[in-house]
Amino acid sequence: MKIYEKYILSKIAGPMLIITLGITGIAWLSQSLRFVDFIVNKGLSIGTFFYITVLIVPSLLWVVLPVALFISVIYSYNKLANESELIIFKTSGIDNYSLLKPAIMFASLCTIISFAIGAYLLPISYREFKDTQYFIRNNYASILLQEGVFSNPAPNLTVFIKERDYQGIFHGLLVNDERNPGKKITVMAQEGRIISTVKGPVFEMINGNHQELNPKTGQLSMLYFDKYNLQLNPFKDTMNGKRWREPPERFFKELFFSDEQNPELAKKLAAEGHYRITWPLYNFLMILIAVMPFLVGEFSRRGAVKKIIQSSMLGLFFILLSFAFKNIAPKALYLNSLMYINILLGLIIFYRITAVQKTKK
């Protein structure tokens, strides 16, 4: 690798890292805010919160990479142009392709990373994310229990809590358990909390009384306790049931060779597969559009602000087209070709612009 190539690569690498982390971080924060309510009001632990939110990072990074690369290349080459380094390179006999080569090398690296994420890391992380989210929403007892509300975390089990503190401890508890037809149990306690055991979630209550009514005799027995554990199972055993795997949860084999009987769902799977193939290729398209203001046309000492705006609008146009084609592709299999045509159209536009500039020269 030549010295100037290493130099340009270093100019791209720094902004690329910062911009990628910045955009991904902002996107991650916006997505994470949806789960804050589970911590503040519903007792989800911070560890579980970070676990499920970290699982969405691969999907965010996969989408962000081409956009971050586009911004990084524009920033880096604009800086090289403003400091007259591009002019020095050109007067030294370095052609446009050689100046473009470092960006292509970086795009190749980003494309490989994108394909790796799309082929393996994305479905693995998103599947775990959906499984965890599904489990929490259906089986996490403390989420089902809310302040001042009679909740039914399980059939024939009613729970009322007066308030919950920041540590997830319940205060002022009333539990009515009619799961056993042979007896009716009412438990009142000053405090309580949900603890996890190998047999499932358990409601641990402190300082209260246990009242049991025999329906046959009508006899009521009462027991005062310091600590009492109430098994909350049976819960809805959602993880043993079959949940339809969404397209982002599936590997390429499951997308293109699925045994899905529903034609509409099969189209969705195929569209996801084609989108996962084409999106990493935007790394190449984006850098070609990004370098046009600096390597195509004549150099202007006034800067290339107008060209940069035009290039940015063109890049945004192709990004929006990619999202639009992804959304309409599930309607018919032949529409998947639009995702490839979009990339081909961008390459043709780049070729035509560069060809016209060469003709003018």
Buried (B, 14 or more C-beta within 10 A) or exposed (E): EEEBBEEBBEBBBEBBEEBBBBBBEEBBEEBBEEBEEBBEEBBBBEEBBEEBBEBBBBBBBBBBBBBBBBBBBBBBBBEBBEEEBBEEBBEEEBEBEBBBBBBBBBBEBBBEBBBBBBBEBBBBBBBBBBBBBBEBEBBBBBBBBBBEEEBEBBEEBBBBBEEBEEEBBBBBBBBBBBBEEEBBBBBBBEBBBBEEEEEBBBBBBBBBBBBBBEEEEEEEEEEEBEEBEBBBBEBEEBEEEEEEBBBBBBBBEBBBEBEBEEEEBBBBBBBBBBBBBBBBBBBBBBBBBBBBBBBBBEEEEEEBEEBBEBBBEBBEEBBEBBEEBBEEBBEEBEBBEBBBBBBEBBEEBBEEBBEEBEEEE
